[in-house]
Amino acid sequence: MTDAIVAPKPTYARTVIATRRKAEPAAPAELKLTVEDVKALSKKKKDPAWLVKKRLTAWKSYQATPMPTLNDEVWRRTDLRQFKWAQTKLSALNGNGRTKAVPAAFLKPLAGKEQGGQLVINGGRIEVRELSATLKRKGVIFTDFQTAAAKHEKLLKKYLNRAVKISEGKFAALAEALTDGGVFLYIPKNVEVELPLHSIAWVPGASHFTRVLVVLEEGASATYVHELGSPDSKAENLHAGIVELVLGKKSNLKFVELQSLGLNTWHISHERAKIGRDAKLDWVFDAIGSRLTKNFSEIDLDGEGAWCRMSGFYFGEGNQHLDHDTQQNHNAPHTTSDLLFKGALRDQSRSVWQGMIYVAPGAQKTDGYQANRNLVLSKSARADSIPGLEILADDVRCTHGATVGQLEQEHIFYLMSRGVPREEAEKVVVDGFFDPIMQRIPFEGVIARLKKDIEKKMGRSGRG
């Protein structure tokens, strides 16, 4: 009997596949402020009792809402962790909010030598408050927020938070709790304001929180320009704001917003318009300044026949981060919205635009459009563009588009072949890129100032 031959058992090197969850991004630090700071601010502003109550309710909401992180979809591309939240102080309580004069260029009348009214707020202090006698007689109110709270309580109670709720986000609650300056514009029924109204919120210092409330009653009309700005500073600073637009039936508003905050300012805002039946809103945004911008802009087309055009313009340089979230809500039939945002980016700057057209059930014959166009001027700049549609009606026309591109070399070559230096040729092409937005601003002086800003950015930025 022979022994059986047993084949050696093969051995294999063991392969172990290890999986590990990606580390959760840390949440930004919280502000080191307390409810006592809110009460102290309220006392300093001499708030009426109802406004004190609103501030405290908003503060509770702020505290109950966690800081947004990169895990939150709407904040996935905008990181707040680098800001020194724990070191931020309230300028309104620490006396460091009005050390810089408002630039003279901001104060010029918008059209000719006349305007309907001008309001200048410097760090919460009112420096100019003018309104034509004719408009006063017609019942127009154009004043700062604290005066409105004291003298026009009934109107403020009626319209505050009609558009922007504190539940919309942590920073909407923060801005409401800590408002230290703002504007209230009220135009009664069927009053037409022919000359433009102009307000300037100049916000030097560590932190400021502002709000703008515009109310047009049925059949009213106006053109209104609001500017938000601050000086450049070495220290980081914070601005959070709320803008509410309430348009009654058949009203008509042209609203131009100019943002030229210092390049070390972190700026977060919640803005929303509610548009009634057959009312029209022409809304123009400009974002030149800030270190970081996170802006939520929404329109609610609530009445049949409502119409809105949203036009945005931004230009990033250095390490600026400009993030705009837009939402066009068609809540009624036969409504129209038309959105165009255009931006240029150079150096290491980055833009984010995320837009959505929503059509509610039954909102038939909706006509919605959105487009975002970006011009990337350096290798290190980046533009993220995310359009979206959510349509719950079957008889609508909704379209969208987004582009990210570089300067057309053919255009540059054409200009250079006619003796124009390259740098000048690039400026001309960028100027032409923004021209469709500029044409929607009805003031030559404002357009000239914006073009000058673009020229400065083109001139001082390096090529990344």
Secondary structure, 3 states (H helix, E strand, C coil): CCCCCCCCCCCCCCCCCCCCCCCCCCCCCCCCCCHHHHHHHHHHCCCCHHHHHHHHHHHHHHHHCCCCCCCCHHHCCCCCCCCCHHHCCCHHHHCCCCCCCCCHHHHCCCECCECCEEEEEECCEEEEEEECHHHHHCCCEEEEHHHHHHHCHHHHHHHCCCCCCHHHCHHHHHHHHHCCEEEEEEECCCCECCCCEEEEEECCCCEEEEEEEEEECCCCEEEEEEEEECCCCCCCEEEEEEEEEEECCCCEEEEEEEEECCCCEEEEEEEEEEECCCCEEEEEEEECCCCEEEEEEEEEECCCCCEEEEEEEEEECCCCEEEEEEEEEECCCCCEEEEEEEEEECCCCEEEEEEEEEECCCCCCCEEEEEEEEEECCCCCEEEEECCEEECCCCCEEEEEEEEECCCHHHHHHHHCCCCCHHHHHHHHHHHHHHHHHCCCCCHHHHHHHHHHHHHHHHHCCCC
